[in-house]
């Protein structure tokens, strides 16, 4: 398994899937003795999956709200937004073409 730092949520989903797979295979090998422990592990993994889903939904909601706020600002302050974008573009251009 490789870690893709650009998408930590999908990485967490992969880790949970692998842990669930490990729990199933361990339950098959452990028999009755480890069944209670395996069930606890499955419950914990299900709870973790639920919390990750809630966090993902919350982040998505916050991103949408941030985009709406930014859109509203740009519509209310059009010329200021254009000036800020031009200044940032100028600074990025100056930094990337700067010679030592």
JOQUI-V654737 format. One record per helix or strand of 2 or more residues. SS is the DSSP state (H for helix, E for strand). FROM is the first residue (numbers start at 1). TO is the last residue. If there is no record, write none. Layout:
BEGIN
[[SS;FROM;TO] [SS;FROM;TO]]
END
This chain:
BEGIN
[[H;8;30] [H;35;76] [H;78;96]]
END
